[in-house]
Structure formats: C-alpha cells, structure tokens
Amino acid sequence: MQPGDRVRVKKSVIVYSHPKHRLKPFDMHGQQGEVKEIIRTWKEGEPLSATLPMVVVFGRTRFHFHADELELC
C-alpha cells in the first residue's frame, strides 16, 4: 500500500473518536478510506517504528491502523 490508495478496514477495529459516535465504541470494520501517509521516519529522516503507521482518511477524520487491518479496494 502507498499514499493515495483506496482501502477498506478488513478487521474489527474499535475507535472512540469517530465524530458521529463521540466517546462511544464504533467498529470501523468495512469502512472505506484513502491512505494519507505511512509513517516511517521522524523529522530529520531518522527511522521510526510507529505502533500504528498507516494514516487513513475517512471524510475529514483520520485514523491510524496496522497494515494487516487494511485491504486494497
């Protein structure tokens, strides 16, 4: 996957910051969005092992995922 790819959440991932379900559990399974960036480096090019490196945009909201939680559309 790379930035700009359309992806779908293929596993059950519970979030609590979804704008329409504020502070309530919301399952992102089946939601589609676009990969915005993949976090691999820090400010000056230093390698970084981010816990959730895939930044995916759903409308105006961004969430972080593992690569194995997503599939290409």
C-alpha positions as CSV (number, residue, x, y, z in Angstrom):
1,M,0.0,0.0,0.0
2,Q,1.1,3.5,-0.6
3,P,-0.4,7.0,-0.1
4,G,-3.4,7.6,-2.4
5,D,-4.6,4.0,-2.4
6,R,-8.3,3.3,-1.5
7,V,-8.5,0.8,1.3
8,R,-11.2,-1.0,3.4
9,V,-10.9,-2.0,7.1
10,K,-10.9,-5.8,7.0
11,K,-10.9,-6.5,10.7
12,S,-12.9,-5.3,13.7
13,V,-11.2,-2.2,15.0
14,I,-13.0,-0.3,17.7
15,V,-12.5,3.5,17.9
16,Y,-13.8,6.0,20.4
17,S,-13.1,9.2,18.5
18,H,-15.4,8.9,15.5
19,P,-17.1,12.3,15.0
20,K,-20.7,10.8,14.8
21,H,-20.2,8.5,17.8
22,R,-18.2,10.6,20.2
23,L,-16.9,8.7,23.2
24,K,-18.9,5.6,22.3
25,P,-17.3,2.5,20.8
26,F,-17.6,2.4,17.0
27,D,-16.5,-0.6,14.9
28,M,-14.6,0.5,11.7
29,H,-14.9,-2.9,10.0
30,G,-16.0,-2.4,6.4
31,Q,-15.3,1.4,6.3
32,Q,-13.5,2.7,3.2
33,G,-11.0,5.5,3.1
34,E,-7.8,6.7,1.5
35,V,-4.2,6.1,2.7
36,K,-2.9,9.6,3.5
37,E,0.6,8.6,4.7
38,I,2.7,5.8,6.0
39,I,4.8,6.9,9.0
40,R,8.4,5.5,8.6
41,T,10.7,8.4,9.5
42,W,11.0,11.1,12.1
43,K,11.7,14.8,11.5
44,E,15.3,14.5,10.1
45,G,15.0,11.2,8.3
46,E,15.7,9.0,11.4
47,P,14.0,5.6,11.2
48,L,10.8,5.4,13.2
49,S,8.8,2.3,14.1
50,A,5.4,3.7,14.6
51,T,2.9,1.5,16.5
52,L,0.1,2.3,14.0
53,P,1.9,3.5,10.9
54,M,-0.9,3.7,8.3
55,V,-2.8,7.0,8.4
56,V,-6.2,6.6,6.6
57,V,-8.6,9.4,5.9
58,F,-12.4,8.9,6.1
59,G,-14.0,12.1,5.0
60,R,-12.4,14.7,7.3
61,T,-11.4,12.3,10.0
62,R,-8.0,10.5,10.2
63,F,-7.3,7.2,12.0
64,H,-4.2,5.2,12.4
65,F,-4.0,1.4,11.6
66,H,-1.7,-1.5,11.2
67,A,-1.2,-2.6,7.6
68,D,-2.7,-6.0,8.3
69,E,-6.0,-4.4,9.3
70,L,-6.5,-2.9,5.8
71,E,-7.1,-4.3,2.3
72,L,-7.0,-2.6,-1.1
73,C,-10.4,-1.8,-2.7
